[in-house]
Amino acid sequence: MFESWRRSLAAQIVPDFGEPPVSFDHGELDDVRQEHPLARWVPMLRQTLLDGAEGAGQVMIITDADGTILWREGHPAVRRDADRVHLAEGTRWAETAIGTNAMGTTLATGAPVQIHSAEHLVRTYHSWTCAACPIRDPETGALLGAIDLSGPLHTMHPALLALVVAAARIIENELRWRLLASDALFTQRNEHHLAEAGQGAALLSHTGRVVASAPAARLVPGQRVGLDDGGTCLGEAGLEPLDGGYLLRVGQRRSRRKPRLSLELLGSGTPAATVDGVRHELSLRHAEMLALLVMHPRGLTAERLALLLHGEQGNPTTVRVEIHRLRNVLGRHVVETKPYRITADVDADLLVLREALRRGDVEAAVERAGLLLPDSESAAVRAERDELLASMRGWVLGTENADLLWRFANTEAGRDDPEVLERARDLSAPDAPHRDVLETRLRLLLEDEA
């Protein structure tokens, strides 16, 4: 308890005025819940914990690994009391956010914990008693989150901690069983690769855990092989991507062919990404993320990406969820992590337009002329869109080529620009068939502005 208080005070938590920050609003919670690995276990936890706890006036809480409450269910009166002290879904209860509490402390220590009354650092919660236990991913050992039972002081019982620990162990055992079943299927599907690859070969999970190995291999199941963020083996070995993992060939380093990514981000049509010939239509949010990653080839952290997308209100956890979804669609070797970056060979209309403008190739720029994600409200995307448009206008208005101006005046970028229309009209021959069209469009545009 002393160490927990010390960590909390070092995080500048004020005992008299502490209040948990909000990580997700209700509009974001559904998306985050759907992607969380504990979502499938909520009904089982409800049955295991609340059937025995509801009569005692408890609420069941499930958090993510950051300590944010994703689910809170239980006794209606206790839920109302919890709302009054912000013990609510979407709030973050890490020690660094609200000081010593069962959820935050169990995640900080990785061990089950019961926090009662004045053991909470923040005095607001001295009328509460809580028991929590962490849940770990058997594949990586990483924390998935915590489960917690909380209630008024009179509901305190020594068995609460044992109940929470038992529920956590049920989930971890079920996750372990599912992992073993997945390993068996992965091995069955790929044992012919293992047999053909030589004596030092092994099948690896996507995180580098050895699933199966050749009889003479030095690697044994359960052992880990170091992989970098790009899925490359750290050592003298070669990797071949498989569906669900890798084939490791010791002493046979092979370079992996980069996937090819083509992006359509300009214009009012639906943005799209094509990976090795397979086209995927993109949501605006995913298109914005890819545009920003194209604009920042060295990569962006979740925090930086959230800031560029949504300003100070951006939520890094929401960004992580969306990147996870994007990687599931495009492939893990297209968008890598730590930091988030595109590692495929990229062909993007945005980059083609940028390069044409850099060279001063007005013909090529007009050929690609289009607004960058015109529906996007992201400040960073808008700034890039405005900069590209300003550069295009500057080059086009400086030309004496009437045909080029007419073509630009028929693009999304120039169609409603009175200066472009006027310049195209003035350079057109008096008998040019499109001169009347330009006159009419210019007149209508000026009338609308008036």
C-alpha positions as CSV (number, residue, x, y, z in Angstrom):
1,M,0.0,0.0,0.0
2,F,2.9,2.3,0.8
3,E,4.4,1.8,-2.6
4,S,1.0,2.5,-4.3
5,W,0.6,5.8,-2.4
6,R,4.1,6.7,-3.3
7,R,3.5,6.1,-7.0
8,S,0.2,8.0,-6.8
9,L,1.7,11.1,-5.0
10,A,4.6,11.1,-7.5
11,A,1.9,11.3,-10.2
12,Q,0.7,14.5,-8.4
13,I,-2.7,13.1,-7.4
14,V,-4.3,15.4,-4.9
15,P,-6.1,13.4,-2.1
16,D,-8.7,16.1,-1.5
17,F,-9.7,16.9,-5.1
18,G,-9.0,13.8,-7.2
19,E,-11.4,13.0,-10.0
20,P,-10.9,10.3,-12.8
21,P,-10.4,11.7,-16.3
22,V,-12.8,10.7,-19.1
23,S,-11.1,8.6,-21.8
24,F,-14.1,7.8,-23.9
25,D,-17.5,9.3,-24.3
26,H,-20.6,7.1,-24.9
27,G,-20.3,7.5,-28.6
28,E,-16.8,6.0,-28.6
29,L,-17.4,3.3,-26.0
30,D,-19.3,0.9,-28.3
31,D,-16.4,0.8,-30.9
32,V,-13.8,0.3,-28.2
33,R,-15.8,-2.5,-26.5
34,Q,-16.3,-4.3,-29.8
35,E,-12.6,-4.5,-30.4
36,H,-11.6,-5.4,-26.8
37,P,-10.5,-9.1,-26.3
38,L,-12.6,-9.3,-23.1
39,A,-15.9,-8.4,-24.8
40,R,-16.8,-12.1,-25.4
41,W,-16.4,-12.8,-21.6
42,V,-18.8,-10.1,-20.3
43,P,-21.8,-12.5,-20.1
44,M,-19.8,-15.1,-18.3
45,L,-18.5,-12.6,-15.8
46,R,-22.0,-11.2,-15.3
47,Q,-23.2,-14.7,-14.4
48,T,-20.2,-15.5,-12.2
49,L,-19.9,-12.3,-10.3
50,L,-23.2,-10.6,-10.2
51,D,-25.4,-13.7,-9.4
52,G,-23.5,-13.8,-6.1
53,A,-22.8,-10.1,-5.7
54,E,-26.0,-8.3,-6.6
55,G,-27.8,-9.1,-3.4
56,A,-24.8,-7.8,-1.5
57,G,-24.9,-4.4,-3.3
58,Q,-21.9,-4.7,-5.6
59,V,-21.1,-3.5,-9.1
60,M,-18.9,-5.5,-11.5
61,I,-16.4,-3.5,-13.4
62,I,-14.2,-4.5,-16.4
63,T,-11.4,-2.2,-17.5
64,D,-8.9,-2.2,-20.3
65,A,-5.1,-2.3,-19.8
66,D,-5.0,1.4,-19.3
67,G,-7.5,1.3,-16.4
68,T,-10.5,2.7,-18.4
69,I,-13.8,1.3,-17.3
70,L,-15.4,-0.4,-20.4
71,W,-18.3,-2.2,-18.6
72,R,-20.0,-1.5,-15.3
73,E,-23.0,-3.6,-14.2
74,G,-24.7,-4.5,-11.0
75,H,-27.0,-3.3,-8.2
76,P,-29.0,-0.2,-9.4
77,A,-28.6,1.7,-6.1
78,V,-24.8,1.2,-6.2
79,R,-24.7,2.3,-9.8
80,R,-26.4,5.5,-8.9
81,D,-23.9,6.0,-6.0
82,A,-21.1,5.2,-8.4
83,D,-22.3,7.8,-10.9
84,R,-22.1,10.5,-8.1
85,V,-18.4,9.8,-7.6
86,H,-17.6,9.4,-11.4
87,L,-17.1,5.6,-11.0
88,A,-18.5,5.4,-14.5
89,E,-18.0,3.8,-17.9
90,G,-15.4,5.7,-20.0
91,T,-13.4,7.0,-17.0
92,R,-9.8,6.0,-16.4
93,W,-8.8,4.6,-13.0
94,A,-5.0,4.0,-13.4
95,E,-3.0,5.0,-10.3
96,T,-1.5,7.8,-12.3
97,A,-5.0,9.2,-13.0
98,I,-6.9,8.8,-9.7
99,G,-4.4,7.3,-7.2
100,T,-4.6,4.1,-5.2
101,N,-7.7,2.1,-6.0
102,A,-8.2,-1.6,-6.7
103,M,-8.4,-1.4,-10.5
104,G,-5.4,0.9,-10.9
105,T,-3.3,-0.8,-8.3
106,T,-3.9,-4.3,-9.7
107,L,-2.9,-3.1,-13.1
108,A,0.2,-1.4,-11.7
109,T,1.4,-4.4,-9.7
110,G,0.0,-7.2,-11.9
111,A,-1.4,-8.9,-8.8
112,P,-4.8,-9.2,-7.2
113,V,-5.6,-6.5,-4.6
114,Q,-8.3,-5.4,-2.2
115,I,-8.6,-1.7,-1.3
116,H,-10.8,-0.8,1.6
117,S,-12.0,2.6,2.8
118,A,-9.1,5.0,3.7
119,E,-6.6,2.8,1.8
120,H,-7.9,4.8,-1.3
121,L,-5.6,7.8,-1.7
122,V,-8.5,10.1,-2.8
123,R,-10.8,10.8,0.2
124,T,-13.9,10.8,-2.0
125,Y,-13.6,7.0,-2.1
126,H,-13.1,6.3,1.6
127,S,-16.7,5.1,1.7
128,W,-16.0,2.4,-0.9
129,T,-14.5,-1.1,-0.8
130,C,-13.1,-2.8,-3.9
131,A,-11.4,-6.0,-5.0
132,A,-9.7,-6.5,-8.4
133,C,-7.6,-8.9,-10.3
134,P,-5.7,-8.5,-13.6
135,I,-6.2,-10.6,-16.7
136,R,-3.2,-11.4,-19.0
137,D,-3.0,-12.5,-22.6
138,P,-1.5,-16.1,-22.6
139,E,0.1,-15.4,-26.1
140,T,2.2,-12.4,-25.0
141,G,1.8,-12.1,-21.2
142,A,0.5,-8.5,-21.7
143,L,-2.2,-7.2,-19.5
144,L,-5.7,-7.2,-21.2
145,G,-7.4,-5.4,-18.3
146,A,-8.8,-6.0,-14.9
147,I,-12.1,-7.2,-13.3
148,D,-13.3,-5.6,-10.1
149,L,-16.1,-5.7,-7.6
150,S,-16.9,-2.4,-5.8
151,G,-19.5,-1.3,-3.3
152,P,-20.2,0.6,-0.1
153,L,-18.2,-0.2,3.0
154,H,-20.8,-2.5,4.5
155,T,-20.5,-4.9,1.5
156,M,-16.8,-5.7,2.3
157,H,-16.2,-9.4,2.6
158,P,-12.9,-11.3,2.5
159,A,-14.3,-13.7,-0.1
160,L,-14.8,-10.9,-2.6
161,L,-11.1,-11.0,-3.6
162,A,-11.2,-14.8,-4.0
163,L,-14.3,-14.5,-6.2
164,V,-12.7,-11.9,-8.5
165,V,-9.5,-14.0,-8.7
166,A,-11.5,-17.1,-9.6
167,A,-13.3,-15.3,-12.4
168,A,-10.0,-14.0,-13.8
169,R,-8.5,-17.5,-13.8
170,I,-11.5,-18.9,-15.6
171,I,-11.0,-16.4,-18.4
172,E,-7.3,-16.9,-18.6
173,N,-7.7,-20.7,-18.7
174,E,-10.3,-20.3,-21.5
175,L,-7.9,-18.0,-23.4
176,R,-5.2,-20.5,-22.9
177,W,-7.4,-23.4,-24.2
178,R,-8.3,-21.3,-27.3
179,L,-4.7,-20.6,-27.9
180,L,-3.8,-24.3,-27.8
181,A,-6.6,-25.1,-30.2
182,S,-5.4,-22.3,-32.6
183,D,-1.8,-23.6,-32.3
184,A,-2.9,-27.1,-33.3
185,L,-4.9,-25.8,-36.3
186,F,-2.0,-23.6,-37.4
187,T,0.5,-26.5,-37.1
188,Q,-1.8,-28.8,-39.0
189,R,-2.2,-26.4,-41.9
190,N,1.5,-25.7,-42.1
191,E,3.3,-28.9,-41.1
192,H,4.2,-29.5,-44.8
193,H,6.1,-26.2,-44.8
194,L,7.9,-27.3,-41.6
195,A,8.9,-30.6,-43.1
196,E,10.2,-29.0,-46.3
197,A,12.1,-26.2,-44.6
198,G,14.9,-28.2,-43.0
199,Q,16.1,-29.4,-39.6
200,G,16.4,-25.9,-38.0
201,A,12.9,-24.7,-39.0
202,A,10.1,-23.7,-36.7
203,L,6.5,-22.3,-37.0
204,L,6.0,-19.0,-35.1
205,S,3.0,-17.2,-34.0
206,H,2.5,-13.6,-35.2
207,T,4.3,-12.4,-32.0
208,G,7.3,-14.7,-32.4
209,R,6.3,-17.5,-30.0
210,V,7.5,-21.0,-31.2
211,V,4.4,-23.1,-32.0
212,A,6.1,-26.1,-33.5
213,S,9.6,-27.0,-34.6
214,A,11.5,-29.6,-36.6
215,P,12.8,-32.5,-34.6
216,A,16.5,-31.3,-34.7
217,A,15.7,-27.7,-34.2
218,R,17.2,-25.9,-31.2
219,L,14.0,-24.0,-30.7
220,V,11.2,-25.6,-28.6
221,P,7.5,-24.7,-28.4
222,G,6.8,-21.8,-26.1
223,Q,10.2,-20.2,-26.7
224,R,10.2,-16.7,-28.2
225,V,12.1,-15.4,-31.2
226,G,12.8,-11.7,-31.4
227,L,10.9,-10.0,-34.2
228,D,11.1,-6.3,-35.0
229,D,8.0,-4.2,-35.7
230,G,8.2,-5.1,-39.4
231,G,8.0,-8.8,-38.7
232,T,11.7,-9.4,-39.4
233,C,13.6,-11.9,-37.4
234,L,16.3,-10.4,-35.2
235,G,19.2,-12.8,-35.9
236,E,20.6,-15.0,-38.7
237,A,17.3,-16.5,-39.8
238,G,14.7,-15.9,-42.5
239,L,11.0,-15.5,-42.1
240,E,8.2,-16.4,-44.5
241,P,4.8,-15.0,-43.7
242,L,2.0,-17.5,-43.3
243,D,-1.7,-17.1,-42.6
244,G,-1.6,-16.7,-38.8
245,G,2.2,-16.6,-38.2
246,Y,5.6,-17.3,-39.8
247,L,7.8,-20.1,-41.0
248,L,11.3,-19.6,-39.6
249,R,14.3,-20.9,-41.6
250,V,17.4,-20.8,-39.5
251,G,20.5,-19.8,-41.4
252,Q,18.4,-19.0,-44.5
253,R,17.7,-15.3,-44.3
254,R,15.2,-14.2,-46.9
255,S,14.1,-10.8,-47.8
256,R,10.3,-10.3,-47.7
257,R,8.7,-8.6,-50.7
258,K,7.0,-5.5,-49.6
259,P,3.3,-5.3,-50.4
260,R,2.3,-2.6,-52.9
261,L,-0.2,0.0,-51.7
262,S,-2.1,2.3,-54.0
263,L,-4.2,5.1,-52.4
264,E,-7.0,7.1,-53.9
265,L,-7.4,10.1,-51.6
266,L,-8.1,13.0,-54.0
267,G,-11.6,14.0,-55.2
268,S,-15.1,13.6,-54.0
269,G,-15.4,9.9,-54.8
270,T,-15.1,7.2,-52.1
271,P,-11.4,6.9,-51.0
272,A,-9.9,3.6,-51.6
273,A,-6.7,1.5,-50.9
274,T,-5.5,-1.2,-53.2
275,V,-3.1,-3.8,-51.7
276,D,-1.4,-6.1,-54.2
277,G,-4.3,-5.7,-56.7
278,V,-7.1,-6.1,-54.1
279,R,-9.2,-2.9,-53.8
280,H,-10.7,-1.8,-50.5
281,E,-13.1,1.2,-50.1
282,L,-12.1,3.2,-47.1
283,S,-14.1,5.0,-44.4
284,L,-13.3,8.7,-44.1
285,R,-11.6,8.1,-40.7
286,H,-9.3,5.4,-42.2
287,A,-8.6,7.5,-45.3
288,E,-7.6,10.4,-43.0
289,M,-5.2,8.2,-41.1
290,L,-3.6,6.9,-44.3
291,A,-3.3,10.4,-45.7
292,L,-1.5,11.6,-42.5
293,L,0.8,8.5,-42.5
294,V,1.6,9.2,-46.2
295,M,2.4,12.8,-45.2
296,H,4.6,11.6,-42.3
297,P,6.6,8.7,-43.8
298,R,8.8,8.4,-40.6
299,G,5.7,7.5,-38.6
300,L,3.5,8.9,-35.9
301,T,2.7,7.9,-32.4
302,A,-0.9,7.3,-31.4
303,E,-0.8,10.5,-29.4
304,R,0.5,12.5,-32.4
305,L,-1.9,10.9,-34.8
306,A,-4.8,11.7,-32.4
307,L,-3.7,15.3,-32.2
308,L,-3.5,15.7,-36.0
309,L,-6.9,14.1,-36.5
310,H,-8.9,15.7,-33.8
311,G,-6.9,18.4,-32.1
312,E,-6.7,18.6,-28.3
313,Q,-9.8,16.4,-28.0
314,G,-8.1,13.5,-29.8
315,N,-8.0,10.2,-28.0
316,P,-5.0,8.0,-28.6
317,T,-6.9,4.8,-27.5
318,T,-9.5,5.5,-30.2
319,V,-6.7,5.9,-32.7
320,R,-5.2,2.5,-31.6
321,V,-8.6,0.8,-32.1
322,E,-9.0,2.3,-35.6
323,I,-5.4,1.4,-36.6
324,H,-6.1,-2.2,-35.4
325,R,-9.2,-2.3,-37.7
326,L,-7.2,-0.8,-40.6
327,R,-4.4,-3.3,-40.2
328,N,-7.0,-6.1,-40.2
329,V,-8.3,-4.8,-43.6
330,L,-5.1,-4.0,-45.4
331,G,-2.7,-6.4,-43.7
332,R,-0.2,-6.1,-40.8
333,H,2.7,-5.6,-43.2
334,V,1.2,-2.6,-44.8
335,V,0.8,-0.5,-41.7
336,E,3.3,-1.2,-38.9
337,T,3.4,-0.1,-35.3
338,K,5.7,1.7,-32.9
339,P,5.4,4.2,-34.4
340,Y,2.5,3.8,-36.8
341,R,3.8,4.0,-40.4
342,I,3.3,2.7,-43.9
343,T,5.9,0.1,-44.8
344,A,4.5,-1.0,-48.1
345,D,5.6,0.5,-51.4
346,V,3.2,3.4,-51.8
347,D,1.7,4.8,-54.9
348,A,-0.7,7.6,-53.8
349,D,-2.4,10.2,-56.0
350,L,-1.6,12.7,-53.2
351,L,2.1,12.0,-53.6
352,V,1.9,12.2,-57.4
353,L,0.2,15.6,-57.2
354,R,2.8,16.8,-54.6
355,E,5.7,15.8,-56.8
356,A,4.2,17.4,-59.9
357,L,3.8,20.7,-58.1
358,R,7.3,20.5,-56.7
359,R,8.7,20.1,-60.2
360,G,6.4,22.8,-61.6
361,D,4.9,20.3,-64.0
362,V,1.5,22.0,-64.5
363,E,0.3,19.5,-67.0
364,A,0.8,16.6,-64.6
365,A,-0.7,18.6,-61.7
366,V,-3.9,19.4,-63.7
367,E,-4.1,15.7,-64.7
368,R,-4.3,14.8,-61.0
369,A,-6.1,17.9,-59.8
370,G,-8.6,17.1,-57.0
371,L,-9.3,18.1,-53.4
372,L,-7.7,16.0,-50.7
373,L,-10.5,14.2,-48.8
374,P,-13.0,17.2,-49.3
375,D,-15.3,15.9,-46.5
376,S,-12.5,15.8,-43.9
377,E,-12.7,18.2,-40.9
378,S,-9.2,17.2,-39.6
379,A,-7.2,20.4,-39.2
380,A,-4.0,18.7,-40.6
381,V,-5.8,17.3,-43.6
382,R,-7.5,20.7,-44.3
383,A,-4.1,22.4,-44.1
384,E,-2.6,20.0,-46.6
385,R,-5.7,20.4,-48.8
386,D,-5.5,24.2,-48.8
387,E,-1.8,24.1,-49.4
388,L,-2.1,21.9,-52.5
389,L,-5.0,23.9,-53.8
390,A,-3.1,27.2,-53.4
391,S,-0.1,25.7,-55.2
392,M,-2.2,24.4,-58.0
393,R,-3.9,27.8,-58.4
394,G,-0.7,29.6,-58.4
395,W,0.8,27.5,-61.2
396,V,-2.4,27.4,-63.3
397,L,-3.1,31.1,-63.1
398,G,0.4,31.9,-64.1
399,T,0.2,30.0,-67.4
400,E,-0.8,31.4,-70.8
401,N,-2.1,28.1,-71.9
402,A,-5.9,28.5,-72.5
403,D,-6.5,24.8,-73.0
404,L,-4.8,24.0,-69.6
405,L,-6.9,26.6,-67.8
406,W,-10.1,25.2,-69.4
407,R,-9.1,21.7,-68.2
408,F,-8.4,23.0,-64.7
409,A,-11.7,24.9,-64.7
410,N,-13.4,21.6,-65.2
411,T,-11.8,19.9,-62.2
412,E,-13.2,19.8,-58.7
413,A,-10.4,22.1,-57.6
414,G,-11.1,24.8,-60.2
415,R,-14.8,24.5,-61.1
416,D,-16.0,27.1,-58.5
417,D,-13.0,29.4,-58.6
418,P,-14.1,32.8,-60.2
419,E,-10.5,33.9,-60.8
420,V,-9.8,30.6,-62.6
421,L,-13.0,30.9,-64.7
422,E,-12.2,34.6,-65.5
423,R,-8.6,33.8,-66.5
424,A,-9.7,30.8,-68.7
425,R,-12.3,33.0,-70.4
426,D,-9.9,35.9,-71.1
427,L,-7.3,33.5,-72.7
428,S,-9.9,31.7,-74.8
429,A,-10.3,32.6,-78.4
430,P,-13.5,34.7,-79.1
431,D,-14.9,31.8,-81.1
432,A,-13.9,29.1,-78.8
433,P,-16.9,26.8,-78.1
434,H,-16.3,26.7,-74.4
435,R,-16.0,30.5,-73.9
436,D,-19.8,30.8,-73.5
437,V,-19.8,28.0,-71.0
438,L,-17.1,29.9,-68.9
439,E,-19.1,33.1,-69.2
440,T,-22.3,31.5,-67.9
441,R,-20.6,29.6,-65.1
442,L,-18.8,32.8,-64.0
443,R,-22.0,34.8,-64.1
444,L,-23.9,32.2,-62.0
445,L,-21.1,31.9,-59.5
446,L,-20.9,35.7,-59.0
447,E,-24.7,35.9,-58.7
448,D,-24.6,33.2,-56.0
449,E,-21.9,35.1,-54.1
450,A,-23.9,38.3,-54.3
